Amino acid sequence: MIERSKVRQAEVSGDEAGLRLDKYLSRALPQVPVGHVFRLIRKGEVRVNGKRAQGSQRLQAGDTVRIPPIRTEPPPATVDGVPVMRRVPPRLIEEVRASVIHRDEILLAVNKPAGLAVHGGSGVSFGVIEALRAAYPEDELELVHRLDRDTSGCLLIARKASALRTLHALLREHAFDKRYLALVAGKWDLGKKRIDMPLRTDLRVGGERTVKAHSSGKSAVSDFRPVQFFGNRASLLEVSIMTGRTHQIRVHAAYAGHPVAGDEKYGDAQANAALREFGLTRMFLHASSVSFEWPRGGTVSLNAPLPPELASVIDRLAAAPKARGVRGLRAPRRARRPPAR
């Protein structure tokens, strides 16, 4: 039988101070999908000190959070205290555990596989964070940042609430050096290029989020540097991002006229088809490294190796004859060339 909980007025404790509102609610409502938590906030059903709030709002000790009524079902049967329907598949736990590239007393990092969401929700039962919590139940694990589901690479997870607050502060101050490797369609002829183009991230097409370069959007800055050329077929770039907007690199690359290879949303279908001949079966975007200065002293620098399925594409492209008018591949159509910055 489905029941409806009562409205709760919860007071933020000292240990919870600094948490984002969406993180706080996810902890308070562990059985509620993340997507539903976001909807409650957007609809204004969640209040902080009697006022509407954004999910990104940082809570202070003593704040009062209105937690709205939630429709709930009776708890499912459990085995060894773990809900049967919510148990993370052992194969997923092992896959994520094997992807761990760093673990110390405050921080954990994984080389996230492509195709795996960072958290459950929106039709996905489990993601990286749920698998890690199952693998390391003694830790208080929280995502420091996110990667798109189809992007592989370095993903940071805090092991303590205090570390999470510090890392989020560094992100707000743009003190992270985050670098990506992206294979783009065509020969990149822009050299080292900074693309400073705002992005609209609030658009939906057919119910699906779509990001567009538009002057009315939020500030977004990406630095592109060519690493290797493969004739006219493709170019390997290193990308540093000054901001962390949704789909930022993908949209900026397409705006420059060189969409990310294998990107079915913002990419070039004809170029993608031609690159499939070289074994490209996914979007070629990989978070290769993250580095920052830890406030208590010392530099943290983490690197995620390029996964085998992408490394083999590079090997095949490098071994192929130089492309000159490659069959089935046309130069991507350029939008306006990004203004000089």
C-alpha positions, -999 to 999 in steps of 0.1 A, spaced: 0 0 0 14 34 -10 14 60 18 22 97 20 46 110 46 40 141 66 56 175 61 88 178 81 107 208 94 143 198 98 171 218 113 205 218 97 232 206 122 268 219 124 281 188 106 257 194 78 266 231 74 279 239 39 260 211 21 241 220 -10 204 218 -6 200 190 -32 227 169 -13 210 175 20 177 163 6 192 132 -10 206 123 24 172 130 41 153 111 15 176 81 6 148 61 -10 137 90 -33 154 91 -68 177 120 -74 156 132 -103 125 134 -81 144 154 -55 154 180 -81 117 182 -92 106 189 -56 131 218 -54 121 232 -89 84 231 -80 91 251 -48 79 224 -24 112 226 -5 117 257 15 147 270 35 137 293 63 103 297 47 116 307 13 121 290 -20 156 279 -27 178 265 -55 194 231 -53 228 247 -53 221 268 -22 246 262 6 229 255 40 240 270 72 239 256 107 205 263 122 186 267 89 152 252 88 144 230 58 108 222 49 108 186 36 75 181 17 52 150 19 66 121 -2 46 91 -15 63 60 -2 58 23 -4 63 -2 25 100 -11 28 110 -41 6 121 -74 20 158 -74 30 186 -98 30 213 -92 56 198 -58 61 201 -48 24 168 -41 5 165 -68 -21 152 -44 -48 179 -18 -41 209 -41 -39 236 -30 -63 246 -58 -87 278 -75 -76 292 -72 -112 287 -34 -111 304 -32 -77 334 -51 -90 336 -30 -122 336 3 -102 360 -11 -76 384 -21 -104 383 15 -118 396 31 -86 429 49 -93 434 67 -60 422 63 -24 435 81 7 420 93 39 400 121 24 396 114 -13 388 86 -37 391 88 -75 379 65 -102 386 62 -140 348 61 -148 339 38 -176 319 53 -204 282 45 -204 280 44 -166 260 72 -149 276 89 -119 244 83 -98 211 66 -101 179 85 -113 161 93 -146 156 56 -154 190 45 -141 188 24 -109 225 26 -99 255 46 -108 291 50 -97 283 65 -63 259 38 -53 284 11 -63 311 28 -44 289 31 -13 282 -6 -15 319 -14 -20 331 9 9 301 10 34 323 24 61 329 57 42 306 88 39 311 90 1 298 120 -19 304 131 -54 327 161 -58 316 168 -94 300 150 -123 308 136 -157 283 129 -185 273 93 -187 290 88 -221 323 105 -209 350 84 -193 378 95 -170 388 110 -137 359 114 -112 365 126 -77 346 114 -46 350 128 -11 353 104 18 344 130 45 319 159 47 347 183 56 367 173 25 336 177 3 331 213 16 367 221 9 367 207 -26 334 224 -35 350 257 -24 380 251 -47 356 244 -76 337 276 -69 371 295 -70 380 277 -103 411 263 -85 408 229 -102 429 222 -134 406 198 -152 419 184 -186 402 163 -212 412 145 -243 388 149 -272 390 135 -307 372 159 -330 361 156 -366 382 172 -393 416 189 -392 416 215 -364 431 246 -379 425 270 -351 457 264 -332 456 270 -294 421 285 -290 401 298 -261 363 296 -268 345 321 -245 309 315 -255 279 315 -230 257 284 -230 220 280 -225 216 249 -204 179 253 -197 165 242 -231 146 210 -238 138 195 -272 113 167 -272 117 166 -234 154 161 -237 179 186 -224 198 204 -252 225 229 -246 231 258 -271 257 285 -275 239 317 -270 248 352 -257 219 350 -231 234 318 -215 257 313 -186 294 321 -189 314 291 -203 352 291 -212 372 263 -228 408 262 -239 416 238 -269 451 227 -277 459 204 -306 479 173 -297 479 151 -329 465 154 -364 452 125 -385 451 141 -419 417 155 -427 399 128 -408 403 139 -372 423 158 -346 432 149 -310 429 179 -287 436 186 -250 408 207 -235 410 226 -203 377 240 -189 375 272 -168 338 265 -161 318 233 -157 286 238 -177 265 208 -189 279 194 -222 303 224 -224 332 208 -244 308 191 -268 289 223 -276 320 245 -278 337 220 -301 306 219 -324 305 257 -323 341 258 -335 331 236 -365 348 204 -352 323 184 -332 335 156 -308 339 123 -327 311 98 -319 289 125 -303 254 116 -315 237 147 -300 259 175 -312 281 157 -337 283 151 -374 266 119 -384 287 115 -416 320 120 -398 309 96 -371 301 69 -397 335 73 -413 353 71 -379 335 39 -370 356 22 -396 385 29 -372 367 12 -343 351 42 -327 320 29 -310 314 57 -284 319 94 -279 356 102 -278 357 124 -247 379 114 -217 386 133 -185 423 126 -184 435 145 -153 426 167 -124 450 187 -102 447 213 -74 464 227 -44 451 212 -12 446 241 13 464 222 41 495 219 19 506 199 -11 495 194 -47 470 167 -56 475 155 -92 455 125 -106 456 110 -140 432 86 -157 447 65 -185 429 65 -219 407 34 -220 417 7 -244 388 12 -268 399 48 -273 436 41 -274 430 16 -302 412 42 -323 442 65 -320 465 36 -331 444 28 -361 442 64 -372 479 69 -368 486 38 -389 462 48 -417 472 67 -449 467 104 -446 432 114 -454 427 135 -484 391 138 -495 382 107 -474 353 87 -488 322 94 -468 337 122 -448 330 159 -455 344 188 -436 320 197 -408 299 228 -415 312 257 -394 290 280 -375 304 315 -369 341 313 -361 346 320 -324 356 356 -319 392 363 -309 396 365 -272 
